[in-house]
Amino acid sequence: MDKNKKEELAALFMQAGKAHHHAYIETDGDDPEWPLWYSEHLKESLPALLGVEMTRSRIIYELMHLDDTADTSKEHWTEVYAETLLAKYSA
């Protein structure tokens, strides 16, 4: 796995997380429709980093699937999401 690409992708998720928290600061980041917000924020950068075409619906699916299945007990969610998506979409 390309370590630099993982770091770039994790940084993208970190930036999106900070932007999301800032956008929902009044509710301490609580947003039941967070995948919609993230998909809009990530719709250009995420597919470019992964090197695949992705619709907003696909991004939403991936985020929701990761939220349900990713083990973030040992690594920050941004690292886990980045590694998982890179493994899935890298040839």
PDB file of N, CA, C and O in Angstrom:
ATOM      1  N   MET A   1       0.849  -1.185   0.000  1.00  0.00           N
ATOM      2  CA  MET A   1       0.000   0.000   0.000  1.00  0.00           C
ATOM      3  C   MET A   1       0.888   1.240   0.000  1.00  0.00           C
ATOM      4  O   MET A   1       1.904   1.291   0.694  1.00  0.00           O
ATOM      5  N   ASP A   2       0.499   2.217  -0.772  1.00  0.00           N
ATOM      6  CA  ASP A   2       1.235   3.468  -0.886  1.00  0.00           C
ATOM      7  C   ASP A   2       1.022   4.300   0.381  1.00  0.00           C
ATOM      8  O   ASP A   2      -0.067   4.821   0.619  1.00  0.00           O
ATOM      9  N   LYS A   3       2.090   4.414   1.195  1.00  0.00           N
ATOM     10  CA  LYS A   3       1.998   5.130   2.471  1.00  0.00           C
ATOM     11  C   LYS A   3       1.634   6.602   2.270  1.00  0.00           C
ATOM     12  O   LYS A   3       0.836   7.158   3.025  1.00  0.00           O
ATOM     13  N   ASN A   4       2.221   7.227   1.252  1.00  0.00           N
ATOM     14  CA  ASN A   4       1.917   8.637   1.000  1.00  0.00           C
ATOM     15  C   ASN A   4       0.450   8.842   0.638  1.00  0.00           C
ATOM     16  O   ASN A   4      -0.182   9.799   1.084  1.00  0.00           O
ATOM     17  N   LYS A   5      -0.082   7.934  -0.172  1.00  0.00           N
ATOM     18  CA  LYS A   5      -1.492   8.050  -0.559  1.00  0.00           C
ATOM     19  C   LYS A   5      -2.385   7.855   0.659  1.00  0.00           C
ATOM     20  O   LYS A   5      -3.394   8.544   0.808  1.00  0.00           O
ATOM     21  N   LYS A   6      -2.012   6.913   1.535  1.00  0.00           N
ATOM     22  CA  LYS A   6      -2.784   6.701   2.761  1.00  0.00           C
ATOM     23  C   LYS A   6      -2.762   7.967   3.619  1.00  0.00           C
ATOM     24  O   LYS A   6      -3.793   8.371   4.158  1.00  0.00           O
ATOM     25  N   GLU A   7      -1.600   8.586   3.744  1.00  0.00           N
ATOM     26  CA  GLU A   7      -1.493   9.819   4.533  1.00  0.00           C
ATOM     27  C   GLU A   7      -2.323  10.941   3.917  1.00  0.00           C
ATOM     28  O   GLU A   7      -2.980  11.694   4.635  1.00  0.00           O
ATOM     29  N   GLU A   8      -2.295  11.053   2.590  1.00  0.00           N
ATOM     30  CA  GLU A   8      -3.102  12.079   1.912  1.00  0.00           C
ATOM     31  C   GLU A   8      -4.585  11.855   2.139  1.00  0.00           C
ATOM     32  O   GLU A   8      -5.332  12.793   2.418  1.00  0.00           O
ATOM     33  N   LEU A   9      -5.004  10.603   2.018  1.00  0.00           N
ATOM     34  CA  LEU A   9      -6.406  10.272   2.191  1.00  0.00           C
ATOM     35  C   LEU A   9      -6.840  10.469   3.634  1.00  0.00           C
ATOM     36  O   LEU A   9      -7.925  10.992   3.884  1.00  0.00           O
ATOM     37  N   ALA A  10      -6.012  10.062   4.586  1.00  0.00           N
ATOM     38  CA  ALA A  10      -6.324  10.269   6.001  1.00  0.00           C
ATOM     39  C   ALA A  10      -6.410  11.760   6.307  1.00  0.00           C
ATOM     40  O   ALA A  10      -7.280  12.191   7.065  1.00  0.00           O
ATOM     41  N   ALA A  11      -5.511  12.545   5.721  1.00  0.00           N
ATOM     42  CA  ALA A  11      -5.542  13.998   5.922  1.00  0.00           C
ATOM     43  C   ALA A  11      -6.820  14.596   5.335  1.00  0.00           C
ATOM     44  O   ALA A  11      -7.396  15.518   5.912  1.00  0.00           O
ATOM     45  N   LEU A  12      -7.264  14.074   4.193  1.00  0.00           N
ATOM     46  CA  LEU A  12      -8.514  14.538   3.589  1.00  0.00           C
ATOM     47  C   LEU A  12      -9.688  14.259   4.521  1.00  0.00           C
ATOM     48  O   LEU A  12     -10.542  15.122   4.724  1.00  0.00           O
ATOM     49  N   PHE A  13      -9.732  13.054   5.089  1.00  0.00           N
ATOM     50  CA  PHE A  13     -10.796  12.727   6.038  1.00  0.00           C
ATOM     51  C   PHE A  13     -10.711  13.600   7.288  1.00  0.00           C
ATOM     52  O   PHE A  13     -11.740  14.023   7.814  1.00  0.00           O
ATOM     53  N   MET A  14      -9.510  13.870   7.764  1.00  0.00           N
ATOM     54  CA  MET A  14      -9.330  14.714   8.947  1.00  0.00           C
ATOM     55  C   MET A  14      -9.839  16.126   8.664  1.00  0.00           C
ATOM     56  O   MET A  14     -10.536  16.717   9.489  1.00  0.00           O
ATOM     57  N   GLN A  15      -9.489  16.661   7.500  1.00  0.00           N
ATOM     58  CA  GLN A  15      -9.937  18.005   7.126  1.00  0.00           C
ATOM     59  C   GLN A  15     -11.454  18.047   7.009  1.00  0.00           C
ATOM     60  O   GLN A  15     -12.091  19.003   7.450  1.00  0.00           O
ATOM     61  N   ALA A  16     -12.029  17.007   6.412  1.00  0.00           N
ATOM     62  CA  ALA A  16     -13.485  16.949   6.288  1.00  0.00           C
ATOM     63  C   ALA A  16     -14.143  16.863   7.657  1.00  0.00           C
ATOM     64  O   ALA A  16     -15.173  17.494   7.896  1.00  0.00           O
ATOM     65  N   GLY A  17     -13.552  16.085   8.552  1.00  0.00           N
ATOM     66  CA  GLY A  17     -14.100  15.965   9.902  1.00  0.00           C
ATOM     67  C   GLY A  17     -14.089  17.289  10.639  1.00  0.00           C
ATOM     68  O   GLY A  17     -15.058  17.646  11.308  1.00  0.00           O
ATOM     69  N   LYS A  18     -12.993  18.011  10.514  1.00  0.00           N
ATOM     70  CA  LYS A  18     -12.903  19.326  11.166  1.00  0.00           C
ATOM     71  C   LYS A  18     -13.914  20.302  10.564  1.00  0.00           C
ATOM     72  O   LYS A  18     -14.563  21.059  11.287  1.00  0.00           O
ATOM     73  N   ALA A  19     -14.040  20.280   9.250  1.00  0.00           N
ATOM     74  CA  ALA A  19     -14.999  21.167   8.591  1.00  0.00           C
ATOM     75  C   ALA A  19     -16.426  20.799   8.999  1.00  0.00           C
ATOM     76  O   ALA A  19     -17.261  21.681   9.201  1.00  0.00           O
ATOM     77  N   HIS A  20     -16.702  19.519   9.118  1.00  0.00           N
ATOM     78  CA  HIS A  20     -18.046  19.082   9.514  1.00  0.00           C
ATOM     79  C   HIS A  20     -18.335  19.523  10.942  1.00  0.00           C
ATOM     80  O   HIS A  20     -19.414  20.040  11.231  1.00  0.00           O
ATOM     81  N   HIS A  21     -17.377  19.320  11.826  1.00  0.00           N
ATOM     82  CA  HIS A  21     -17.593  19.727  13.215  1.00  0.00           C
ATOM     83  C   HIS A  21     -17.817  21.240  13.292  1.00  0.00           C
ATOM     84  O   HIS A  21     -18.677  21.708  14.039  1.00  0.00           O
ATOM     85  N   HIS A  22     -17.046  21.992  12.524  1.00  0.00           N
ATOM     86  CA  HIS A  22     -17.205  23.448  12.509  1.00  0.00           C
ATOM     87  C   HIS A  22     -18.586  23.839  11.985  1.00  0.00           C
ATOM     88  O   HIS A  22     -19.227  24.745  12.516  1.00  0.00           O
ATOM     89  N   ALA A  23     -19.036  23.143  10.934  1.00  0.00           N
ATOM     90  CA  ALA A  23     -20.348  23.452  10.361  1.00  0.00           C
ATOM     91  C   ALA A  23     -21.482  23.141  11.331  1.00  0.00           C
ATOM     92  O   ALA A  23     -22.545  23.760  11.281  1.00  0.00           O
ATOM     93  N   TYR A  24     -21.239  22.170  12.219  1.00  0.00           N
ATOM     94  CA  TYR A  24     -22.278  21.758  13.167  1.00  0.00           C
ATOM     95  C   TYR A  24     -21.840  22.010  14.610  1.00  0.00           C
ATOM     96  O   TYR A  24     -22.175  21.243  15.512  1.00  0.00           O
ATOM     97  N   ILE A  25     -21.093  23.086  14.814  1.00  0.00           N
ATOM     98  CA  ILE A  25     -20.552  23.397  16.137  1.00  0.00           C
ATOM     99  C   ILE A  25     -21.651  23.619  17.172  1.00  0.00           C
ATOM    100  O   ILE A  25     -21.481  23.292  18.347  1.00  0.00           O
ATOM    101  N   GLU A  26     -22.759  24.167  16.740  1.00  0.00           N
ATOM    102  CA  GLU A  26     -23.855  24.422  17.684  1.00  0.00           C
ATOM    103  C   GLU A  26     -24.444  23.137  18.253  1.00  0.00           C
ATOM    104  O   GLU A  26     -25.022  23.140  19.340  1.00  0.00           O
ATOM    105  N   THR A  27     -24.297  22.046  17.520  1.00  0.00           N
ATOM    106  CA  THR A  27     -24.810  20.753  18.004  1.00  0.00           C
ATOM    107  C   THR A  27     -23.662  19.824  18.382  1.00  0.00           C
ATOM    108  O   THR A  27     -23.857  18.613  18.490  1.00  0.00           O
ATOM    109  N   ASP A  28     -22.461  20.381  18.586  1.00  0.00           N
ATOM    110  CA  ASP A  28     -21.261  19.611  18.929  1.00  0.00           C
ATOM    111  C   ASP A  28     -20.997  18.518  17.895  1.00  0.00           C
ATOM    112  O   ASP A  28     -20.599  17.408  18.249  1.00  0.00           O
ATOM    113  N   GLY A  29     -21.218  18.828  16.632  1.00  0.00           N
ATOM    114  CA  GLY A  29     -20.948  17.903  15.543  1.00  0.00           C
ATOM    115  C   GLY A  29     -22.051  16.896  15.290  1.00  0.00           C
ATOM    116  O   GLY A  29     -21.923  16.067  14.389  1.00  0.00           O
ATOM    117  N   ASP A  30     -23.130  16.941  16.054  1.00  0.00           N
ATOM    118  CA  ASP A  30     -24.211  15.989  15.872  1.00  0.00           C
ATOM    119  C   ASP A  30     -24.976  16.299  14.587  1.00  0.00           C
ATOM    120  O   ASP A  30     -25.542  17.382  14.439  1.00  0.00           O
ATOM    121  N   ASP A  31     -24.988  15.358  13.678  1.00  0.00           N
ATOM    122  CA  ASP A  31     -25.663  15.516  12.398  1.00  0.00           C
ATOM    123  C   ASP A  31     -26.099  14.143  11.930  1.00  0.00           C
ATOM    124  O   ASP A  31     -25.272  13.376  11.437  1.00  0.00           O
ATOM    125  N   PRO A  32     -27.370  13.811  12.069  1.00  0.00           N
ATOM    126  CA  PRO A  32     -27.826  12.479  11.668  1.00  0.00           C
ATOM    127  C   PRO A  32     -27.682  12.208  10.172  1.00  0.00           C
ATOM    128  O   PRO A  32     -27.723  11.052   9.751  1.00  0.00           O
ATOM    129  N   GLU A  33     -27.517  13.234   9.379  1.00  0.00           N
ATOM    130  CA  GLU A  33     -27.340  13.064   7.939  1.00  0.00           C
ATOM    131  C   GLU A  33     -25.895  13.332   7.517  1.00  0.00           C
ATOM    132  O   GLU A  33     -25.644  13.830   6.420  1.00  0.00           O
ATOM    133  N   TRP A  34     -24.945  12.997   8.398  1.00  0.00           N
ATOM    134  CA  TRP A  34     -23.532  13.282   8.139  1.00  0.00           C
ATOM    135  C   TRP A  34     -23.018  12.681   6.839  1.00  0.00           C
ATOM    136  O   TRP A  34     -22.187  13.318   6.191  1.00  0.00           O
ATOM    137  N   PRO A  35     -23.462  11.478   6.404  1.00  0.00           N
ATOM    138  CA  PRO A  35     -22.915  10.968   5.137  1.00  0.00           C
ATOM    139  C   PRO A  35     -23.225  11.869   3.943  1.00  0.00           C
ATOM    140  O   PRO A  35     -22.423  11.972   3.015  1.00  0.00           O
ATOM    141  N   LEU A  36     -24.380  12.516   3.967  1.00  0.00           N
ATOM    142  CA  LEU A  36     -24.717  13.452   2.889  1.00  0.00           C
ATOM    143  C   LEU A  36     -23.756  14.628   2.875  1.00  0.00           C
ATOM    144  O   LEU A  36     -23.272  15.033   1.819  1.00  0.00           O
ATOM    145  N   TRP A  37     -23.482  15.177   4.059  1.00  0.00           N
ATOM    146  CA  TRP A  37     -22.578  16.309   4.160  1.00  0.00           C
ATOM    147  C   TRP A  37     -21.175  15.910   3.693  1.00  0.00           C
ATOM    148  O   TRP A  37     -20.554  16.607   2.890  1.00  0.00           O
ATOM    149  N   TYR A  38     -20.689  14.782   4.206  1.00  0.00           N
ATOM    150  CA  TYR A  38     -19.350  14.323   3.830  1.00  0.00           C
ATOM    151  C   TYR A  38     -19.250  14.053   2.336  1.00  0.00           C
ATOM    152  O   TYR A  38     -18.242  14.388   1.712  1.00  0.00           O
ATOM    153  N   SER A  39     -20.280  13.454   1.758  1.00  0.00           N
ATOM    154  CA  SER A  39     -20.213  13.141   0.327  1.00  0.00           C
ATOM    155  C   SER A  39     -20.083  14.410  -0.510  1.00  0.00           C
ATOM    156  O   SER A  39     -19.364  14.429  -1.509  1.00  0.00           O
ATOM    157  N   GLU A  40     -20.769  15.453  -0.109  1.00  0.00           N
ATOM    158  CA  GLU A  40     -20.643  16.727  -0.821  1.00  0.00           C
ATOM    159  C   GLU A  40     -19.233  17.294  -0.658  1.00  0.00           C
ATOM    160  O   GLU A  40     -18.647  17.805  -1.612  1.00  0.00           O
ATOM    161  N   HIS A  41     -18.706  17.201   0.535  1.00  0.00           N
ATOM    162  CA  HIS A  41     -17.377  17.739   0.824  1.00  0.00           C
ATOM    163  C   HIS A  41     -16.275  16.941   0.117  1.00  0.00           C
ATOM    164  O   HIS A  41     -15.256  17.505  -0.279  1.00  0.00           O
ATOM    165  N   LEU A  42     -16.480  15.638  -0.037  1.00  0.00           N
ATOM    166  CA  LEU A  42     -15.448  14.752  -0.572  1.00  0.00           C
ATOM    167  C   LEU A  42     -15.622  14.404  -2.050  1.00  0.00           C
ATOM    168  O   LEU A  42     -14.770  13.722  -2.620  1.00  0.00           O
ATOM    169  N   LYS A  43     -16.700  14.854  -2.677  1.00  0.00           N
ATOM    170  CA  LYS A  43     -17.069  14.364  -4.006  1.00  0.00           C
ATOM    171  C   LYS A  43     -16.015  14.569  -5.090  1.00  0.00           C
ATOM    172  O   LYS A  43     -16.028  13.844  -6.084  1.00  0.00           O
ATOM    173  N   GLU A  44     -15.125  15.505  -4.939  1.00  0.00           N
ATOM    174  CA  GLU A  44     -14.100  15.710  -5.956  1.00  0.00           C
ATOM    175  C   GLU A  44     -12.762  15.118  -5.535  1.00  0.00           C
ATOM    176  O   GLU A  44     -12.086  14.478  -6.340  1.00  0.00           O
ATOM    177  N   SER A  45     -12.384  15.321  -4.308  1.00  0.00           N
ATOM    178  CA  SER A  45     -11.067  14.898  -3.853  1.00  0.00           C
ATOM    179  C   SER A  45     -10.949  13.399  -3.617  1.00  0.00           C
ATOM    180  O   SER A  45      -9.922  12.807  -3.949  1.00  0.00           O
ATOM    181  N   LEU A  46     -11.977  12.771  -3.051  1.00  0.00           N
ATOM    182  CA  LEU A  46     -11.896  11.351  -2.738  1.00  0.00           C
ATOM    183  C   LEU A  46     -11.714  10.494  -3.996  1.00  0.00           C
ATOM    184  O   LEU A  46     -10.789   9.683  -4.038  1.00  0.00           O
ATOM    185  N   PRO A  47     -12.551  10.640  -5.010  1.00  0.00           N
ATOM    186  CA  PRO A  47     -12.341   9.833  -6.217  1.00  0.00           C
ATOM    187  C   PRO A  47     -10.985  10.090  -6.874  1.00  0.00           C
ATOM    188  O   PRO A  47     -10.353   9.168  -7.390  1.00  0.00           O
ATOM    189  N   ALA A  48     -10.549  11.335  -6.850  1.00  0.00           N
ATOM    190  CA  ALA A  48      -9.251  11.662  -7.446  1.00  0.00           C
ATOM    191  C   ALA A  48      -8.116  10.952  -6.708  1.00  0.00           C
ATOM    192  O   ALA A  48      -7.213  10.404  -7.341  1.00  0.00           O
ATOM    193  N   LEU A  49      -8.158  10.958  -5.392  1.00  0.00           N
ATOM    194  CA  LEU A  49      -7.116  10.273  -4.618  1.00  0.00           C
ATOM    195  C   LEU A  49      -7.159   8.761  -4.801  1.00  0.00           C
ATOM    196  O   LEU A  49      -6.117   8.107  -4.846  1.00  0.00           O
ATOM    197  N   LEU A  50      -8.355   8.212  -4.906  1.00  0.00           N
ATOM    198  CA  LEU A  50      -8.486   6.767  -5.088  1.00  0.00           C
ATOM    199  C   LEU A  50      -8.251   6.331  -6.531  1.00  0.00           C
ATOM    200  O   LEU A  50      -7.987   5.158  -6.799  1.00  0.00           O
ATOM    201  N   GLY A  51      -8.351   7.290  -7.463  1.00  0.00           N
ATOM    202  CA  GLY A  51      -8.149   6.972  -8.875  1.00  0.00           C
ATOM    203  C   GLY A  51      -9.321   6.235  -9.501  1.00  0.00           C
ATOM    204  O   GLY A  51      -9.147   5.475 -10.454  1.00  0.00           O
ATOM    205  N   VAL A  52     -10.523   6.462  -8.960  1.00  0.00           N
ATOM    206  CA  VAL A  52     -11.734   5.826  -9.498  1.00  0.00           C
ATOM    207  C   VAL A  52     -12.852   6.861  -9.571  1.00  0.00           C
ATOM    208  O   VAL A  52     -12.846   7.858  -8.848  1.00  0.00           O
ATOM    209  N   GLU A  53     -13.800   6.605 -10.451  1.00  0.00           N
ATOM    210  CA  GLU A  53     -14.981   7.457 -10.493  1.00  0.00           C
ATOM    211  C   GLU A  53     -15.938   7.010  -9.405  1.00  0.00           C
ATOM    212  O   GLU A  53     -16.155   5.814  -9.210  1.00  0.00           O
ATOM    213  N   MET A  54     -16.508   7.968  -8.701  1.00  0.00           N
ATOM    214  CA  MET A  54     -17.463   7.661  -7.641  1.00  0.00           C
ATOM    215  C   MET A  54     -18.582   8.680  -7.665  1.00  0.00           C
ATOM    216  O   MET A  54     -18.338   9.885  -7.721  1.00  0.00           O
ATOM    217  N   THR A  55     -19.797   8.196  -7.624  1.00  0.00           N
ATOM    218  CA  THR A  55     -20.939   9.094  -7.478  1.00  0.00           C
ATOM    219  C   THR A  55     -21.063   9.472  -6.002  1.00  0.00           C
ATOM    220  O   THR A  55     -20.444   8.856  -5.135  1.00  0.00           O
ATOM    221  N   ARG A  56     -21.863  10.481  -5.740  1.00  0.00           N
ATOM    222  CA  ARG A  56     -22.124  10.834  -4.336  1.00  0.00           C
ATOM    223  C   ARG A  56     -22.785   9.671  -3.622  1.00  0.00           C
ATOM    224  O   ARG A  56     -22.513   9.432  -2.445  1.00  0.00           O
ATOM    225  N   SER A  57     -23.643   8.949  -4.310  1.00  0.00           N
ATOM    226  CA  SER A  57     -24.296   7.787  -3.699  1.00  0.00           C
ATOM    227  C   SER A  57     -23.272   6.730  -3.299  1.00  0.00           C
ATOM    228  O   SER A  57     -23.394   6.118  -2.239  1.00  0.00           O
ATOM    229  N   ARG A  58     -22.278   6.517  -4.130  1.00  0.00           N
ATOM    230  CA  ARG A  58     -21.237   5.530  -3.811  1.00  0.00           C
ATOM    231  C   ARG A  58     -20.423   5.992  -2.611  1.00  0.00           C
ATOM    232  O   ARG A  58     -20.088   5.186  -1.744  1.00  0.00           O
ATOM    233  N   ILE A  59     -20.106   7.268  -2.554  1.00  0.00           N
ATOM    234  CA  ILE A  59     -19.361   7.802  -1.407  1.00  0.00           C
ATOM    235  C   ILE A  59     -20.176   7.618  -0.134  1.00  0.00           C
ATOM    236  O   ILE A  59     -19.643   7.193   0.891  1.00  0.00           O
ATOM    237  N   ILE A  60     -21.462   7.934  -0.195  1.00  0.00           N
ATOM    238  CA  ILE A  60     -22.341   7.751   0.969  1.00  0.00           C
ATOM    239  C   ILE A  60     -22.341   6.295   1.399  1.00  0.00           C
ATOM    240  O   ILE A  60     -22.214   5.995   2.586  1.00  0.00           O
ATOM    241  N   TYR A  61     -22.483   5.383   0.432  1.00  0.00           N
ATOM    242  CA  TYR A  61     -22.478   3.952   0.750  1.00  0.00           C
ATOM    243  C   TYR A  61     -21.176   3.557   1.440  1.00  0.00           C
ATOM    244  O   TYR A  61     -21.196   2.886   2.472  1.00  0.00           O
ATOM    245  N   GLU A  62     -20.054   3.970   0.876  1.00  0.00           N
ATOM    246  CA  GLU A  62     -18.759   3.603   1.449  1.00  0.00           C
ATOM    247  C   GLU A  62     -18.613   4.145   2.872  1.00  0.00           C
ATOM    248  O   GLU A  62     -18.148   3.431   3.761  1.00  0.00           O
ATOM    249  N   LEU A  63     -19.003   5.390   3.091  1.00  0.00           N
ATOM    250  CA  LEU A  63     -18.898   5.978   4.425  1.00  0.00           C
ATOM    251  C   LEU A  63     -19.782   5.255   5.435  1.00  0.00           C
ATOM    252  O   LEU A  63     -19.360   4.983   6.559  1.00  0.00           O
ATOM    253  N   MET A  64     -21.001   4.950   5.030  1.00  0.00           N
ATOM    254  CA  MET A  64     -21.907   4.253   5.942  1.00  0.00           C
ATOM    255  C   MET A  64     -21.415   2.833   6.232  1.00  0.00           C
ATOM    256  O   MET A  64     -21.513   2.351   7.360  1.00  0.00           O
ATOM    257  N   HIS A  65     -20.889   2.175   5.208  1.00  0.00           N
ATOM    258  CA  HIS A  65     -20.353   0.833   5.398  1.00  0.00           C
ATOM    259  C   HIS A  65     -19.143   0.874   6.344  1.00  0.00           C
ATOM    260  O   HIS A  65     -19.031   0.049   7.250  1.00  0.00           O
ATOM    261  N   LEU A  66     -18.262   1.816   6.132  1.00  0.00           N
ATOM    262  CA  LEU A  66     -17.101   1.953   7.014  1.00  0.00           C
ATOM    263  C   LEU A  66     -17.525   2.278   8.439  1.00  0.00           C
ATOM    264  O   LEU A  66     -16.957   1.750   9.395  1.00  0.00           O
ATOM    265  N   ASP A  67     -18.517   3.140   8.581  1.00  0.00           N
ATOM    266  CA  ASP A  67     -18.998   3.491   9.915  1.00  0.00           C
ATOM    267  C   ASP A  67     -19.532   2.259  10.642  1.00  0.00           C
ATOM    268  O   ASP A  67     -19.378   2.133  11.857  1.00  0.00           O
ATOM    269  N   ASP A  68     -20.155   1.360   9.898  1.00  0.00           N
ATOM    270  CA  ASP A  68     -20.718   0.137  10.492  1.00  0.00           C
ATOM    271  C   ASP A  68     -19.683  -0.955  10.751  1.00  0.00           C
ATOM    272  O   ASP A  68     -19.844  -1.748  11.679  1.00  0.00           O
ATOM    273  N   THR A  69     -18.625  -1.005   9.943  1.00  0.00           N
ATOM    274  CA  THR A  69     -17.733  -2.162   9.989  1.00  0.00           C
ATOM    275  C   THR A  69     -16.293  -1.899  10.421  1.00  0.00           C
ATOM    276  O   THR A  69     -15.607  -2.824  10.855  1.00  0.00           O
ATOM    277  N   ALA A  70     -15.831  -0.679  10.312  1.00  0.00           N
ATOM    278  CA  ALA A  70     -14.413  -0.397  10.579  1.00  0.00           C
ATOM    279  C   ALA A  70     -14.080  -0.502  12.063  1.00  0.00           C
ATOM    280  O   ALA A  70     -14.816  -0.007  12.917  1.00  0.00           O
ATOM    281  N   ASP A  71     -12.962  -1.153  12.351  1.00  0.00           N
ATOM    282  CA  ASP A  71     -12.470  -1.267  13.721  1.00  0.00           C
ATOM    283  C   ASP A  71     -11.546  -0.079  13.991  1.00  0.00           C
ATOM    284  O   ASP A  71     -10.399  -0.053  13.545  1.00  0.00           O
ATOM    285  N   THR A  72     -12.062   0.889  14.721  1.00  0.00           N
ATOM    286  CA  THR A  72     -11.282   2.096  15.020  1.00  0.00           C
ATOM    287  C   THR A  72     -10.778   2.093  16.462  1.00  0.00           C
ATOM    288  O   THR A  72     -10.498   3.149  17.029  1.00  0.00           O
ATOM    289  N   SER A  73     -10.666   0.922  17.041  1.00  0.00           N
ATOM    290  CA  SER A  73     -10.225   0.830  18.435  1.00  0.00           C
ATOM    291  C   SER A  73      -8.720   1.050  18.594  1.00  0.00           C
ATOM    292  O   SER A  73      -8.266   1.429  19.673  1.00  0.00           O
ATOM    293  N   LYS A  74      -7.943   0.818  17.537  1.00  0.00           N
ATOM    294  CA  LYS A  74      -6.487   0.935  17.649  1.00  0.00           C
ATOM    295  C   LYS A  74      -5.896   2.062  16.816  1.00  0.00           C
ATOM    296  O   LYS A  74      -4.775   2.503  17.068  1.00  0.00           O
ATOM    297  N   GLU A  75      -6.639   2.523  15.834  1.00  0.00           N
ATOM    298  CA  GLU A  75      -6.190   3.619  14.976  1.00  0.00           C
ATOM    299  C   GLU A  75      -7.317   4.630  14.840  1.00  0.00           C
ATOM    300  O   GLU A  75      -8.492   4.290  14.976  1.00  0.00           O
ATOM    301  N   HIS A  76      -6.945   5.878  14.569  1.00  0.00           N
ATOM    302  CA  HIS A  76      -7.934   6.933  14.345  1.00  0.00           C
ATOM    303  C   HIS A  76      -8.778   6.567  13.127  1.00  0.00           C
ATOM    304  O   HIS A  76      -8.284   5.956  12.179  1.00  0.00           O
ATOM    305  N   TRP A  77     -10.032   6.938  13.161  1.00  0.00           N
ATOM    306  CA  TRP A  77     -10.942   6.563  12.073  1.00  0.00           C
ATOM    307  C   TRP A  77     -10.424   7.006  10.717  1.00  0.00           C
ATOM    308  O   TRP A  77     -10.640   6.319   9.719  1.00  0.00           O
ATOM    309  N   THR A  78      -9.744   8.142  10.663  1.00  0.00           N
ATOM    310  CA  THR A  78      -9.255   8.640   9.377  1.00  0.00           C
ATOM    311  C   THR A  78      -8.246   7.675   8.771  1.00  0.00           C
ATOM    312  O   THR A  78      -8.254   7.451   7.560  1.00  0.00           O
ATOM    313  N   GLU A  79      -7.381   7.105   9.595  1.00  0.00           N
ATOM    314  CA  GLU A  79      -6.380   6.145   9.130  1.00  0.00           C
ATOM    315  C   GLU A  79      -7.048   4.845   8.674  1.00  0.00           C
ATOM    316  O   GLU A  79      -6.697   4.286   7.635  1.00  0.00           O
ATOM    317  N   VAL A  80      -8.003   4.380   9.456  1.00  0.00           N
ATOM    318  CA  VAL A  80      -8.706   3.127   9.134  1.00  0.00           C
ATOM    319  C   VAL A  80      -9.493   3.273   7.839  1.00  0.00           C
ATOM    320  O   VAL A  80      -9.434   2.400   6.973  1.00  0.00           O
ATOM    321  N   TYR A  81     -10.228   4.368   7.702  1.00  0.00           N
ATOM    322  CA  TYR A  81     -11.009   4.594   6.487  1.00  0.00           C
ATOM    323  C   TYR A  81     -10.076   4.679   5.273  1.00  0.00           C
ATOM    324  O   TYR A  81     -10.353   4.085   4.231  1.00  0.00           O
ATOM    325  N   ALA A  82      -8.986   5.409   5.412  1.00  0.00           N
ATOM    326  CA  ALA A  82      -8.038   5.559   4.305  1.00  0.00           C
ATOM    327  C   ALA A  82      -7.461   4.204   3.900  1.00  0.00           C
ATOM    328  O   ALA A  82      -7.447   3.863   2.718  1.00  0.00           O
ATOM    329  N   GLU A  83      -6.994   3.445   4.861  1.00  0.00           N
ATOM    330  CA  GLU A  83      -6.388   2.142   4.552  1.00  0.00           C
ATOM    331  C   GLU A  83      -7.403   1.195   3.923  1.00  0.00           C
ATOM    332  O   GLU A  83      -7.088   0.493   2.962  1.00  0.00           O
ATOM    333  N   THR A  84      -8.604   1.175   4.457  1.00  0.00           N
ATOM    334  CA  THR A  84      -9.642   0.279   3.943  1.00  0.00           C
ATOM    335  C   THR A  84     -10.026   0.618   2.510  1.00  0.00           C
ATOM    336  O   THR A  84     -10.142  -0.272   1.668  1.00  0.00           O
ATOM    337  N   LEU A  85     -10.224   1.899   2.233  1.00  0.00           N
ATOM    338  CA  LEU A  85     -10.605   2.306   0.879  1.00  0.00           C
ATOM    339  C   LEU A  85      -9.469   2.107  -0.105  1.00  0.00           C
ATOM    340  O   LEU A  85      -9.704   1.706  -1.245  1.00  0.00           O
ATOM    341  N   LEU A  86      -8.248   2.379   0.313  1.00  0.00           N
ATOM    342  CA  LEU A  86      -7.122   2.151  -0.585  1.00  0.00           C
ATOM    343  C   LEU A  86      -6.978   0.676  -0.915  1.00  0.00           C
ATOM    344  O   LEU A  86      -6.702   0.324  -2.062  1.00  0.00           O
ATOM    345  N   ALA A  87      -7.160  -0.187   0.066  1.00  0.00           N
ATOM    346  CA  ALA A  87      -7.071  -1.624  -0.180  1.00  0.00           C
ATOM    347  C   ALA A  87      -8.180  -2.068  -1.133  1.00  0.00           C
ATOM    348  O   ALA A  87      -7.953  -2.919  -1.992  1.00  0.00           O
ATOM    349  N   LYS A  88      -9.343  -1.513  -0.991  1.00  0.00           N
ATOM    350  CA  LYS A  88     -10.477  -1.902  -1.827  1.00  0.00           C
ATOM    351  C   LYS A  88     -10.319  -1.429  -3.264  1.00  0.00           C
ATOM    352  O   LYS A  88     -10.634  -2.167  -4.197  1.00  0.00           O
ATOM    353  N   TYR A  89      -9.836  -0.211  -3.449  1.00  0.00           N
ATOM    354  CA  TYR A  89      -9.807   0.375  -4.776  1.00  0.00           C
ATOM    355  C   TYR A  89      -8.442   0.344  -5.464  1.00  0.00           C
ATOM    356  O   TYR A  89      -8.330   0.754  -6.620  1.00  0.00           O
ATOM    357  N   SER A  90      -7.420  -0.126  -4.788  1.00  0.00           N
ATOM    358  CA  SER A  90      -6.106  -0.239  -5.427  1.00  0.00           C
ATOM    359  C   SER A  90      -6.029  -1.564  -6.175  1.00  0.00           C
ATOM    360  O   SER A  90      -6.496  -2.599  -5.699  1.00  0.00           O
ATOM    361  N   ALA A  91      -5.442  -1.502  -7.329  1.00  0.00           N
ATOM    362  CA  ALA A  91      -5.330  -2.727  -8.157  1.00  0.00           C
ATOM    363  C   ALA A  91      -4.224  -3.619  -7.665  1.00  0.00           C
ATOM    364  O   ALA A  91      -3.989  -4.683  -8.237  1.00  0.00           O
TER     365      ALA A  91
END
